[in-house]
């Protein structure tokens, strides 16, 4: 191996002192705290190459665990480039599940399996769970298989077999039958010689706990263990690693506690926080030199994440120029926010900025709809990463199918899609009968159904169910003539049972699907009728993604981890949306800290520019709500932030409903109007009435405030308008004043319905 020493010197070149220490500290437990953009992948691969080149280990003595197959492939390629063929043959480099599979196939009989066991996908899992639920005479509509799958997956992520699930948790499903269903499901898997993904680690734990000799063999086999993204490990992965690492104790975990953002799917940030406790004497090496972002972006991200208490602590720094400050802009509502965002991208495009180097990162997928619509209107090519575009999501396609068949009874494709969604007992056999009759009579499926239910061709139960569906479509079609089309859509989703289907679904993505459906209904209000809306959607769906590689990337913050772009837009920084209220309600301070880590991840995706924005009014659950900028904006360091834009409408009032928000200041304890006056004199942040709606400037001092003077203004003298007067609103159109409360008016708008608005937004009409 002596001949490899020159190569070793070469591969160590270019490492900074902290990186080199992380590579060369080979013996004993090591925790490498690698901040965003600090070169953690290079450290991991160079460390493996170093172990091989210095003859400390042979490739098959090293266990290297990644979270994705892509990361494993990239790591193998990099190691091969560093040390040649010796580094390419690493049989124990892969994901947790890949390595768990390899171990289980070698010892399958010890856990009641055969070595050729099948790994079930999601569809097969759900089908098997439905059988288990049916065997127990449980109503699957009330206790859906997807909910049971979510519960069992959560137990497996925590390393809990059926006999280990706490009674309280096991009893929460199907009136106390959750534990029995879990046990029955595992028994069915064994009978089928099959496992699901959770079993690939859970059964490894069972194997090692019940067979100490097998565990000892693997502990001795792996002289060195390396783990990537350690902050994202769940309890089962943590237990799996701890058992293996008790042999040589040469375990090196690389991760970033400030980027632990997957708690909702079982990741435990405590795994990385207690590393030194689990492995006494561990070396902790911090990688803080960032090679991605400019100084101001890093300062903003570091200042924000420093507010978290549950962290080991590090401060990102760079030797690059400070660059542009992080910008904050405000919009009157989410539609204006989307418009300003798209216009900003067009301006960048005009300067030859590649669209592929621009990303828009949202907190929830429902935010994408308005942004996508704006991109389509302007002809801006884009792609959605980590999921389908808004109108391509399954729940949106289902809702569209209901509307299409209501508007056009001859739309057979739409009818086929929803005839048994939600489940009605109208399966393939019924559809086959309808198709046969429709072809013979040369009529659409819905008309065929209408005729068949008046005969004895169908079984009584099927005939009754199909008749109810046909009558519903007749009723909904009539409603289009008398009701606003958005209300018709809401009625259809409720009366068809489609909304209820997702309300009963207890899977992790059900809440997001319901949010998307609410946004879908809300989006219809912008169009004069159902036909115009359906035409718009058809055009949006036809917007091809094959417009070349240069496209804006649109994704959620969770999907952005590991990516980087020159310019990153971060819309929707409002309390309730981000930090997300559901996360706060469910997890309290822990939820807030994970939301803050998510904000940190979003900021550190940007190389050169990070642009935050908020709207002071946003439609939430179908209702307009006044919002306040995110508390995270308040936590950004003054010196690294610029206020660029304020809602021009602030000059007429604080919000759509005049709820006197104090966006940047509740922690300061000073009334908004006083803070605004103080801020103006001190030269501090002010989202107020600077010329053209822009901020008047900034300095390093003074508390932050948004337009406090206007808040005082909005609670002034009685209105000049009175009940019965006709008025005009630039957004809602003409209407009639129904009630007056000071300067707040209740107006019955001709098209938009009843709204509460400030009189300063109205003109005599």
Secondary structure as UniProt FT lines:
FT   HELIX           2..4
FT   HELIX           5..12
FT   TURN            13..14
FT   HELIX           17..24
FT   STRAND          30..34
FT   TURN            36..37
FT   HELIX           40..53
FT   TURN            54..55
FT   HELIX           59..61
FT   STRAND          62..66
FT   HELIX           69..83
FT   HELIX           84..87
FT   TURN            91..92
FT   STRAND          93..95
FT   HELIX           96..106
FT   HELIX           108..111
FT   TURN            115..116
FT   STRAND          118..119
FT   HELIX           122..135
FT   TURN            136..137
FT   TURN            140..142
FT   HELIX           145..157
FT   TURN            158..159
FT   HELIX           162..164
FT   HELIX           167..170
FT   TURN            171..177
FT   HELIX           178..191
FT   TURN            192..193
FT   STRAND          194..195
FT   TURN            197..198
FT   HELIX           199..210
FT   HELIX           212..221
FT   STRAND          224..227
FT   HELIX           230..232
FT   HELIX           235..245
FT   TURN            246..248
FT   STRAND          251..255
FT   HELIX           257..259
FT   HELIX           263..265
FT   HELIX           270..273
FT   HELIX           275..278
FT   TURN            280..281
FT   STRAND          283..287
FT   HELIX           295..305
FT   TURN            306..307
FT   STRAND          326..331
FT   HELIX           334..350
FT   TURN            351..352
FT   HELIX           355..357
FT   STRAND          358..362
FT   HELIX           365..367
FT   HELIX           368..378
FT   STRAND          382..384
FT   HELIX           390..392
FT   HELIX           394..407
FT   TURN            409..410
FT   HELIX           412..418
FT   TURN            419..420
FT   HELIX           428..441
FT   HELIX           445..452
FT   TURN            453..454
FT   HELIX           460..482
FT   HELIX           485..495
FT   TURN            496..497
FT   HELIX           498..504
FT   TURN            508..509
FT   HELIX           510..523
FT   HELIX           524..526
FT   HELIX           530..542
FT   STRAND          552..556
FT   HELIX           558..560
FT   TURN            561..562
FT   STRAND          565..570
FT   STRAND          576..577
FT   TURN            578..579
FT   HELIX           581..603
FT   TURN            604..605
FT   STRAND          606..615
FT   STRAND          617..620
FT   TURN            621..622
FT   STRAND          623..626
FT   HELIX           631..634
FT   HELIX           638..640
FT   STRAND          641..645
FT   HELIX           648..652
FT   TURN            656..657
FT   TURN            663..668
FT   HELIX           672..682
FT   HELIX           691..693
FT   HELIX           708..713
FT   TURN            714..715
FT   TURN            723..724
FT   STRAND          726..729
FT   TURN            730..732
FT   STRAND          733..741
FT   TURN            742..743
FT   STRAND          744..749
FT   TURN            750..752
FT   STRAND          753..758
FT   HELIX           759..761
FT   STRAND          762..764
//
